[in-house]
Amino acid sequence: MVAASDTEEAMRVAAGLTIFGHKVGFLFTEAVDVTVRFQECAELLDLADVDQVCSAVPFEGCDVVSAKQISQMIADCDFSLII
């Protein structure tokens, strides 16, 4: 799952995909403000056991990955959703 414009919706969708047994990774493409609402959505990712949560840009509490790592993540997945 790639969060490009609606970060909170992307987190909800990613958590929902795990219900059907899908292995899900999550990538933020832009820095986000860590608000209470954001934290609630982020908890969904944790509760749903989303495997990898990372970011293309640095922000509080998230691992940053390089462009090379991002391209490898995309190449290794069966499909990707961009929200």
OpenMM code with the backbone's topology and positions (N, CA, C; nanometers):
from openmm import Vec3, app, unit

residues = "MET VAL ALA ALA SER ASP THR GLU GLU ALA MET ARG VAL ALA ALA GLY LEU THR ILE PHE GLY HIS LYS VAL GLY PHE LEU PHE THR GLU ALA VAL ASP VAL THR VAL ARG PHE GLN GLU CYS ALA GLU LEU LEU ASP LEU ALA ASP VAL ASP GLN VAL CYS SER ALA VAL PRO PHE GLU GLY CYS ASP VAL VAL SER ALA LYS GLN ILE SER GLN MET ILE ALA ASP CYS ASP PHE SER LEU ILE ILE".split()
positions = [
    Vec3(0.0851, -0.1164, 0.0000),
    Vec3(0.0000, 0.0000, 0.0000),
    Vec3(0.0894, 0.1223, 0.0000),
    Vec3(0.0581, 0.2152, -0.0881),
    Vec3(0.1319, 0.3410, -0.0947),
    Vec3(0.0360, 0.4538, -0.0585),
    Vec3(0.0703, 0.5298, 0.0438),
    Vec3(-0.0103, 0.6447, 0.0846),
    Vec3(0.0429, 0.7671, 0.0125),
    Vec3(-0.0299, 0.8123, -0.0888),
    Vec3(0.0162, 0.9256, -0.1684),
    Vec3(-0.0592, 1.0540, -0.1384),
    Vec3(-0.1896, 1.0438, -0.1119),
    Vec3(-0.2659, 1.1669, -0.0896),
    Vec3(-0.3571, 1.1611, 0.0322),
    Vec3(-0.4183, 1.0469, 0.0584),
    Vec3(-0.5092, 1.0338, 0.1728),
    Vec3(-0.4512, 0.9303, 0.2690),
    Vec3(-0.3596, 0.9738, 0.3507),
    Vec3(-0.2834, 0.8852, 0.4384),
    Vec3(-0.3721, 0.8032, 0.5310),
    Vec3(-0.4681, 0.8674, 0.5947),
    Vec3(-0.5520, 0.7961, 0.6910),
    Vec3(-0.6372, 0.6897, 0.6225),
    Vec3(-0.6914, 0.7194, 0.5066),
    Vec3(-0.7702, 0.6198, 0.4323),
    Vec3(-0.6808, 0.5049, 0.3876),
    Vec3(-0.5608, 0.5357, 0.3434),
    Vec3(-0.4683, 0.4307, 0.3015),
    Vec3(-0.4357, 0.3368, 0.4175),
    Vec3(-0.4195, 0.3911, 0.5381),
    Vec3(-0.3923, 0.3060, 0.6537),
    Vec3(-0.5111, 0.2156, 0.6845),
    Vec3(-0.6315, 0.2688, 0.6731),
    Vec3(-0.7510, 0.1863, 0.6986),
    Vec3(-0.7635, 0.0748, 0.5954),
    Vec3(-0.7387, 0.1063, 0.4693),
    Vec3(-0.7477, 0.0048, 0.3636),
    Vec3(-0.6414, -0.1026, 0.3845),
    Vec3(-0.5189, -0.0617, 0.4163),
    Vec3(-0.4112, -0.1588, 0.4388),
    Vec3(-0.4465, -0.2543, 0.5519),
    Vec3(-0.4993, -0.2015, 0.6604),
    Vec3(-0.5398, -0.2871, 0.7729),
    Vec3(-0.6500, -0.3828, 0.7293),
    Vec3(-0.7423, -0.3347, 0.6504),
    Vec3(-0.8516, -0.4194, 0.6027),
    Vec3(-0.8044, -0.5323, 0.5132),
    Vec3(-0.7024, -0.5085, 0.4344),
    Vec3(-0.6513, -0.6133, 0.3450),
    Vec3(-0.5964, -0.7324, 0.4211),
    Vec3(-0.5488, -0.7110, 0.5424),
    Vec3(-0.4927, -0.8220, 0.6193),
    Vec3(-0.6012, -0.9181, 0.6680),
    Vec3(-0.7251, -0.8734, 0.6709),
    Vec3(-0.8351, -0.9595, 0.7156),
    Vec3(-0.8452, -1.0841, 0.6287),
    Vec3(-0.8135, -1.0700, 0.5019),
    Vec3(-0.8241, -1.1812, 0.4077),
    Vec3(-0.6926, -1.2579, 0.3936),
    Vec3(-0.5994, -1.2357, 0.4851),
    Vec3(-0.4747, -1.3099, 0.4861),
    Vec3(-0.3660, -1.2549, 0.3953),
    Vec3(-0.3860, -1.1368, 0.3407),
    Vec3(-0.2834, -1.0772, 0.2551),
    Vec3(-0.1672, -1.0260, 0.3398),
    Vec3(-0.0470, -1.0452, 0.2917),
    Vec3(0.0711, -0.9865, 0.3540),
    Vec3(0.0814, -0.8440, 0.3001),
    Vec3(0.0819, -0.7461, 0.3885),
    Vec3(0.0738, -0.6059, 0.3477),
    Vec3(0.1938, -0.5273, 0.4002),
    Vec3(0.2520, -0.4471, 0.3125),
    Vec3(0.3539, -0.3500, 0.3494),
    Vec3(0.2958, -0.2111, 0.3257),
    Vec3(0.3518, -0.1109, 0.3894),
    Vec3(0.2946, 0.0240, 0.3814),
    Vec3(0.4053, 0.1262, 0.3622),
    Vec3(0.3861, 0.2171, 0.2659),
    Vec3(0.4841, 0.3204, 0.2360),
    Vec3(0.4187, 0.4575, 0.2351),
    Vec3(0.4702, 0.5466, 0.3184),
    Vec3(0.4294, 0.6871, 0.3141),
    Vec3(0.5159, 0.7564, 0.2099),
    Vec3(0.4554, 0.8377, 0.1244),
    Vec3(0.5338, 0.9075, 0.0223),
    Vec3(0.5597, 1.0527, 0.0584),
    Vec3(0.4980, 1.0987, 0.1657),
    Vec3(0.5211, 1.2356, 0.2094),
    Vec3(0.5174, 1.2408, 0.3613),
    Vec3(0.5812, 1.3416, 0.4174),
    Vec3(0.5788, 1.3586, 0.5627),
    Vec3(0.4370, 1.3902, 0.6069),
    Vec3(0.4013, 1.3422, 0.7234),
    Vec3(0.2670, 1.3666, 0.7754),
    Vec3(0.2770, 1.4246, 0.9157),
    Vec3(0.1733, 1.4960, 0.9536),
    Vec3(0.1638, 1.5442, 1.0905),
    Vec3(0.1096, 1.4303, 1.1758),
    Vec3(0.1778, 1.4013, 1.2841),
    Vec3(0.1355, 1.2931, 1.3718),
    Vec3(0.0328, 1.3493, 1.4697),
    Vec3(-0.0922, 1.3446, 1.4277),
    Vec3(-0.2047, 1.3925, 1.5080),
    Vec3(-0.2674, 1.2753, 1.5828),
    Vec3(-0.3623, 1.3036, 1.6672),
    Vec3(-0.4349, 1.1982, 1.7379),
    Vec3(-0.5043, 1.1068, 1.6373),
    Vec3(-0.5671, 1.1649, 1.5367),
    Vec3(-0.6361, 1.0861, 1.4328),
    Vec3(-0.5375, 0.9964, 1.3580),
    Vec3(-0.4222, 1.0515, 1.3238),
    Vec3(-0.3190, 0.9733, 1.2565),
    Vec3(-0.2764, 0.8570, 1.3450),
    Vec3(-0.2550, 0.8813, 1.4732),
    Vec3(-0.2126, 0.7766, 1.5655),
    Vec3(-0.3166, 0.6658, 1.5762),
    Vec3(-0.4436, 0.7022, 1.5728),
    Vec3(-0.5502, 0.6013, 1.5774),
    Vec3(-0.5429, 0.5117, 1.4537),
    Vec3(-0.5228, 0.5722, 1.3377),
    Vec3(-0.5119, 0.4939, 1.2144),
    Vec3(-0.3847, 0.4095, 1.2140),
    Vec3(-0.2757, 0.4640, 1.2672),
    Vec3(-0.1500, 0.3901, 1.2739),
    Vec3(-0.1637, 0.2680, 1.3649),
    Vec3(-0.2434, 0.2796, 1.4699),
    Vec3(-0.2683, 0.1656, 1.5580),
    Vec3(-0.3355, 0.0522, 1.4826),
    Vec3(-0.4189, 0.0853, 1.3849),
    Vec3(-0.4818, -0.0179, 1.3020),
    Vec3(-0.3762, -0.0998, 1.2284),
    Vec3(-0.2733, -0.0320, 1.1768),
    Vec3(-0.1666, -0.1037, 1.1074),
    Vec3(-0.0972, -0.2010, 1.2022),
    Vec3(-0.0742, -0.1565, 1.3232),
    Vec3(-0.0095, -0.2415, 1.4219),
    Vec3(-0.0985, -0.3593, 1.4599),
    Vec3(-0.2249, -0.3319, 1.4879),
    Vec3(-0.3183, -0.4388, 1.5256),
    Vec3(-0.3380, -0.5403, 1.4138),
    Vec3(-0.3294, -0.4940, 1.2897),
    Vec3(-0.3501, -0.5818, 1.1743),
    Vec3(-0.2219, -0.6540, 1.1330),
    Vec3(-0.1139, -0.6306, 1.2048),
    Vec3(0.0153, -0.6934, 1.1746),
    Vec3(0.0642, -0.6624, 1.0337),
    Vec3(0.0518, -0.5367, 0.9925),
    Vec3(0.1092, -0.4951, 0.8649),
    Vec3(0.2603, -0.5103, 0.8785),
    Vec3(0.3195, -0.5866, 0.7868),
    Vec3(0.4592, -0.6295, 0.8005),
    Vec3(0.5603, -0.5169, 0.8049),
    Vec3(0.5563, -0.4315, 0.7059),
    Vec3(0.6582, -0.3280, 0.6953),
    Vec3(0.5908, -0.1934, 0.6787),
    Vec3(0.6243, -0.0992, 0.7662),
    Vec3(0.5743, 0.0378, 0.7553),
    Vec3(0.6974, 0.1270, 0.7447),
    Vec3(0.7057, 0.2001, 0.6333),
    Vec3(0.8227, 0.2848, 0.6106),
    Vec3(0.7814, 0.4098, 0.5331),
    Vec3(0.8785, 0.4973, 0.5122),
    Vec3(0.8491, 0.6247, 0.4482),
    Vec3(0.9590, 0.6616, 0.3493),
    Vec3(0.9193, 0.7321, 0.2443),
    Vec3(1.0154, 0.7845, 0.1473),
    Vec3(1.0799, 0.9124, 0.1994),
    Vec3(1.0163, 0.9758, 0.2951),
    Vec3(1.0680, 1.0998, 0.3544),
    Vec3(1.0646, 1.0868, 0.5062),
    Vec3(1.1569, 1.1506, 0.5755),
    Vec3(1.1597, 1.1362, 0.7214),
    Vec3(1.0436, 1.2066, 0.7910),
    Vec3(0.9867, 1.1382, 0.8868),
    Vec3(0.8955, 1.1989, 0.9816),
    Vec3(0.8959, 1.1157, 1.1082),
    Vec3(0.8450, 1.1725, 1.2136),
    Vec3(0.8514, 1.1144, 1.3474),
    Vec3(0.8054, 0.9690, 1.3524),
    Vec3(0.8930, 0.8832, 1.4028),
    Vec3(0.8550, 0.7455, 1.4319),
    Vec3(0.8426, 0.6524, 1.3133),
    Vec3(0.9061, 0.6834, 1.2008),
    Vec3(0.8931, 0.5960, 1.0849),
    Vec3(1.0292, 0.5782, 1.0182),
    Vec3(1.0608, 0.4543, 0.9812),
    Vec3(1.1866, 0.4263, 0.9129),
    Vec3(1.1831, 0.4804, 0.7707),
    Vec3(1.2934, 0.5386, 0.7276),
    Vec3(1.3048, 0.5933, 0.5921),
    Vec3(1.3740, 0.4902, 0.5032),
    Vec3(1.3223, 0.4742, 0.3824),
    Vec3(1.3830, 0.3834, 0.2849),
    Vec3(1.4274, 0.4628, 0.1623),
    Vec3(1.5259, 0.4097, 0.0936),
    Vec3(1.5800, 0.4755, -0.0255),
    Vec3(1.4937, 0.4444, -0.1475),
    Vec3(1.5189, 0.5179, -0.2534),
    Vec3(1.4474, 0.4935, -0.3791),
    Vec3(1.4736, 0.3514, -0.4293),
    Vec3(1.5955, 0.3041, -0.4108),
    Vec3(1.6288, 0.1673, -0.4521),
    Vec3(1.5485, 0.0649, -0.3715),
    Vec3(1.5363, 0.0884, -0.2409),
    Vec3(1.4575, -0.0022, -0.1575),
    Vec3(1.3100, 0.0008, -0.1970),
    Vec3(1.2601, 0.1190, -0.2288),
    Vec3(1.1200, 0.1315, -0.2710),
    Vec3(1.0968, 0.0544, -0.4002),
    Vec3(1.1860, 0.0698, -0.4961),
    Vec3(1.1675, -0.0014, -0.6224),
    Vec3(1.1742, -0.1521, -0.6011),
    Vec3(1.2585, -0.1979, -0.5092),
    Vec3(1.2658, -0.3407, -0.4799),
    Vec3(1.1380, -0.3893, -0.4126),
    Vec3(1.0844, -0.3096, -0.3205),
    Vec3(0.9583, -0.3458, -0.2546),
    Vec3(0.8473, -0.3625, -0.3576),
    Vec3(0.8391, -0.2699, -0.4511),
    Vec3(0.7350, -0.2762, -0.5536),
    Vec3(0.7565, -0.3954, -0.6455),
    Vec3(0.8821, -0.4212, -0.6815),
    Vec3(0.9116, -0.5360, -0.7683),
    Vec3(0.8778, -0.6685, -0.7000),
    Vec3(0.8926, -0.6744, -0.5683),
    Vec3(0.8690, -0.7989, -0.4943),
    Vec3(0.7219, -0.8257, -0.4648),
    Vec3(0.6345, -0.7279, -0.4831),
    Vec3(0.4935, -0.7487, -0.4457),
    Vec3(0.4109, -0.7959, -0.5651),
    Vec3(0.3010, -0.8612, -0.5339),
    Vec3(0.2097, -0.9093, -0.6378),
    Vec3(0.1290, -0.7962, -0.6986),
    Vec3(0.0901, -0.6998, -0.6158),
    Vec3(0.0193, -0.5812, -0.6638),
    Vec3(0.0386, -0.4697, -0.5641),
    Vec3(0.0144, -0.3466, -0.6095),
    Vec3(0.0247, -0.2327, -0.5186),
    Vec3(-0.0963, -0.1425, -0.5367),
    Vec3(-0.1367, -0.0824, -0.4284),
    Vec3(-0.2458, 0.0153, -0.4288),
    Vec3(-0.1893, 0.1488, -0.3886),
    Vec3(-0.2288, 0.2513, -0.4603),
    Vec3(-0.1856, 0.3870, -0.4284),
    Vec3(-0.3087, 0.4690, -0.3950),
    Vec3(-0.3126, 0.5189, -0.2744),
    Vec3(-0.4268, 0.6006, -0.2312),
    Vec3(-0.3764, 0.7359, -0.1904),
] * unit.nanometer
topology = app.Topology()
chain = topology.addChain("A")
for resn in residues:
    res = topology.addResidue(resn, chain)
    for name in ("N", "CA", "C"):
        topology.addAtom(name, app.Element.getBySymbol(name[0]), res)
